[in-house]
Amino acid sequence: MNPKELQRLPSDCTADDITEVNERDGGVIVDGWLSPGLLQQLNTELEPWLARHQGTDSGSAASDSFLGKKTRRLQGLTVKAPTFVKIMIDDRIMGFAERVLAPIGPSIILNNGEIIDIGPGESAQPMHRDDDAWNFANAADPLMINTIAALVDITPDMGATLVVPGSHRWEPNRLATEDEIVSCDLPAGSTLFFRGDTLHAGGANRSTKRRRALSTGICCGWLRPVENSYTTLPIEVVNCLPRRAQALLGYALYDASKVGGGYLGYHDMGDPMKLFT
Ligand SMILES: O=C(O)CCC(=O)C(=O)O
């Protein structure tokens, strides 16, 4: 398969539609997924945090190079930009995650809620699969799903996400040729939904504009997520969130007892959800 573009779905599509196209292509674009009002609210909340961003400094040169020295990234969005919570618990994103991740576990958690603001002059990331974060797992099914929502109009020259359609079915070591890679044109609000086993990368920003996007990744409930939400979110903030968001942030007891597994994430030998009023 070698389509020149990913399939696009309308904003009223369902989680089933998103899952079905992903099963075939490894990725799909939903146009107009975020409303203009929600986008404006989120962007307004993000402005002061991005303005005071100190640059990429993860403590590892290799990690900094992967994240991008000209890229501003923010996590801890539940505190910094509370509008993020509505997006994280959207039925379609959770429904897509639940469907794709069902074969490997009974529950899901947030892997990362991350602003990726790629600056002019940034080079493209190496092609990768998000599932490689857990490379020892050797799983036959995806371990996570990811979404890249455009918070500004994103054109290919601005560092649009690069995706290799069909690569979720490839053997692990196969490399993509130039003509197998598509660049996602994403008007503000449009969103790429893809699986953890699909090859992709942040593109090179050859423009003079910044490419601002939101990555919301969801992984299987028994994995250690990329983002550590426990250290960024005060418990008083989590207490005020919807139950669904509390669970997604990792505060629900993981219970695989009905499928022959065990429990993970006890709080003092009980369900952490009992902490919340
Ligand atoms: O920013 C993007 O479009 C993709 C970023 C990405 O794949 C990553 O940082 O792992």
Ligand as a Chemical Component Dictionary entry (heavy atoms), coordinates in Angstrom:
data_LIG
# 
_chem_comp.id                   LIG 
_chem_comp.type                 NON-POLYMER 
_chem_comp.pdbx_formal_charge   0 
_chem_comp.three_letter_code    LIG 
# 
loop_
_chem_comp_atom.comp_id 
_chem_comp_atom.atom_id 
_chem_comp_atom.alt_atom_id 
_chem_comp_atom.type_symbol 
_chem_comp_atom.charge 
_chem_comp_atom.model_Cartn_x 
_chem_comp_atom.model_Cartn_y 
_chem_comp_atom.model_Cartn_z 
_chem_comp_atom.pdbx_ordinal 
LIG O1 O1 O 0 5.238 16.284 16.840 1  
LIG C1 C1 C 0 4.912 15.358 16.100 2  
LIG O2 O2 O 0 4.267 15.548 15.075 3  
LIG C2 C2 C 0 5.297 13.959 16.452 4  
LIG C3 C3 C 0 6.170 13.911 17.668 5  
LIG C4 C4 C 0 6.656 12.563 18.033 6  
LIG O3 O3 O 0 6.415 11.591 17.352 7  
LIG C5 C5 C 0 7.405 12.380 19.273 8  
LIG O4 O4 O 0 7.839 13.361 19.875 9  
LIG O5 O5 O 0 7.637 11.206 19.655 10 
# 
loop_
_chem_comp_bond.comp_id 
_chem_comp_bond.atom_id_1 
_chem_comp_bond.atom_id_2 
_chem_comp_bond.value_order 
_chem_comp_bond.pdbx_ordinal 
LIG O1 C1 DOUB 1 
LIG C1 O2 SING 2 
LIG C1 C2 SING 3 
LIG C2 C3 SING 4 
LIG C3 C4 SING 5 
LIG C4 O3 DOUB 6 
LIG C4 C5 SING 7 
LIG C5 O4 DOUB 8 
LIG C5 O5 SING 9 
# 
